[in-house]
């Protein structure tokens, strides 16, 4: 499978972090059971470690700072929100292992079927170098950020943010998974157009079945990654709001040294680029999946004397009207570029509310 082949290093890292669990189809039932139990053990160990680190951080913060204000509450929330997101994703993934295995098998069948029927070569391009480069860049960024922002007066454990690195690596894996779905959708659109133009009922029927598999893959992605979609957007909103409010609004930029200003700016840009890039890719992939249906709509007016083919296209178009092909968080809201604007507007709204609370605190 092209997707697993290109992501093999990243998948190994995430599997050891207990965020993913994949068993090869060659495993027997006993081997699958043993692998799942080991995965649950790794997940439980990761959850205990993350919660222990969070409790230590909260205790050290409470011992060092005694401020019962909104600013302290928001800052404390920003410290632990990333850990809570990773913990929730870990627990959700443990209960959704079957969805991930079904998703991998479905994408593997899609890639194999498209490569067999289409002479255009491999569906998934060699993205292994790009994935490895992004992994290295992510790790180097967090190491440099921790080294530049290290403070001797604060415990080293409090400054280690392993969960942030894990969340960024998980985001990279999801981005390239979405790109694989987008590549399959684009190839299916071309194959459908060629089948309709050539009046080949068998080819059109096969492509429409592959399109149903593609829609099912979108549904499985929503089920398995829905918690992470919600968590990363929440983390983005809370982190940026807390950073801007606690460091820039209350602390004032004039009181920050050049190192702190550079570090805070890098955090804002990196967080926005990672989450914003994920939402942008999700929106573009949704558009590509819609283009498969649009290819059939454009070819509907193609002059043809093939009655069965025309009936098949009409039936497929009617079926597409009742299918939801968007990336959503359990149907609550859509994952696309519009969500970025919603999160940015929420950040501005929260900042205004917090500034008003701050003014009320100062008056009292």
Residue pairs with C-beta under 8 A, 6 or more apart in sequence:
1 104
1 107
1 108
1 111
2 111
2 122
2 123
2 124
2 180
3 104
3 107
3 108
3 111
3 124
3 176
3 177
3 180
4 11
4 22
4 104
4 108
5 128
6 124
6 126
6 127
6 128
6 131
6 176
7 128
7 131
7 173
7 176
8 128
9 128
9 131
9 132
9 135
10 131
10 135
10 169
10 172
10 173
11 20
11 22
11 173
13 135
13 169
14 20
14 166
14 169
14 170
14 173
15 21
15 22
15 39
16 42
17 42
17 46
17 166
17 169
18 39
18 42
18 43
18 45
18 46
18 90
18 93
18 94
19 86
19 89
19 90
19 93
19 166
19 170
20 93
20 100
20 173
21 35
21 36
21 39
21 93
21 94
21 97
21 100
22 100
22 101
22 104
23 31
23 32
23 35
23 36
23 101
25 105
27 35
36 97
39 94
39 97
40 94
43 90
43 91
43 93
43 94
46 90
47 87
47 90
47 91
50 83
50 86
50 87
50 90
50 163
51 83
51 87
53 83
53 157
53 160
53 162
54 80
54 83
54 84
56 155
56 157
56 158
57 79
57 80
57 157
57 158
58 76
58 79
58 80
60 154
60 155
60 158
61 76
61 79
61 158
64 154
65 72
69 358
69 361
70 354
70 357
70 358
70 361
71 245
71 246
71 250
71 354
71 358
74 241
74 242
74 245
74 246
74 354
75 242
75 246
77 238
77 242
78 238
78 239
78 241
78 242
78 243
78 246
81 234
81 235
81 238
81 239
82 161
82 163
82 164
82 167
82 235
82 239
83 163
85 163
85 167
85 228
85 231
85 232
85 234
85 235
86 163
86 166
86 167
86 231
88 227
88 231
89 170
89 227
89 228
89 231
92 227
92 228
93 100
93 224
96 223
96 224
99 220
99 223
99 224
100 224
102 220
103 217
103 220
103 221
103 224
106 213
106 216
106 217
106 220
107 177
107 180
107 181
107 184
107 217
109 213
110 123
110 184
110 210
110 213
110 214
110 217
111 123
111 124
111 180
111 184
113 206
113 210
114 123
114 184
114 187
114 188
114 191
114 210
115 121
115 122
115 123
117 191
117 203
117 206
118 187
118 190
118 191
120 187
120 190
123 180
123 183
123 184
123 187
124 180
124 183
125 183
127 176
127 179
131 172
131 176
134 172
135 169
135 172
138 165
138 168
138 169
138 172
139 165
141 266
141 270
142 161
142 164
142 165
142 168
145 263
145 266
145 267
146 159
146 160
146 161
148 259
148 262
148 263
149 159
149 259
149 260
149 263
150 159
151 159
167 232
167 235
168 274
170 228
171 232
171 274
171 275
171 278
174 225
174 228
174 278
175 277
175 278
175 281
177 221
178 221
178 278
178 281
178 282
178 285
178 327
179 281
179 285
181 214
181 217
181 218
181 221
181 285
181 289
182 281
182 284
182 285
182 288
182 289
184 214
184 217
185 214
185 285
185 288
185 289
185 291
185 292
186 288
186 291
188 207
188 210
188 211
188 214
188 292
189 288
189 291
189 292
189 294
189 295
190 295
191 203
191 207
192 204
192 207
192 208
192 211
192 292
192 295
192 296
192 299
193 295
193 298
193 299
194 203
195 203
195 204
195 207
196 204
196 295
196 296
196 299
196 302
196 304
196 309
196 313
197 299
197 302
199 304
199 306
199 309
201 306
201 308
201 309
201 312
204 309
204 312
204 313
205 312
208 312
208 316
211 292
211 316
214 289
214 292
215 289
215 323
215 325
218 289
218 325
218 326
218 327
221 327
222 327
222 328
222 329
222 330
223 330
226 328
226 329
226 330
229 327
229 329
229 335
230 329
230 332
232 275
232 278
233 275
233 339
233 343
235 275
236 271
236 272
236 275
236 343
237 343
237 346
237 347
237 350
239 267
239 271
240 268
240 271
240 272
240 347
241 347
241 350
241 351
241 354
243 264
243 267
243 268
244 268
244 347
244 351
245 350
245 351
245 354
245 355
247 256
247 260
247 264
248 256
248 264
249 351
249 354
249 355
249 358
250 358
253 261
256 264
275 340
275 343
276 340
279 335
279 336
279 337
279 339
279 340
280 337
280 340
282 327
282 335
282 336
283 335
283 336
283 337
283 338
285 327
286 325
286 326
286 327
286 336
289 325
290 325
293 316
293 317
293 320
296 313
296 316
296 317
296 320
297 317
299 313
300 310
300 313
300 314
300 317
304 310
324 331
326 334
326 335
326 336
327 334
327 335
327 336
328 334
328 335
329 335
333 339
333 342
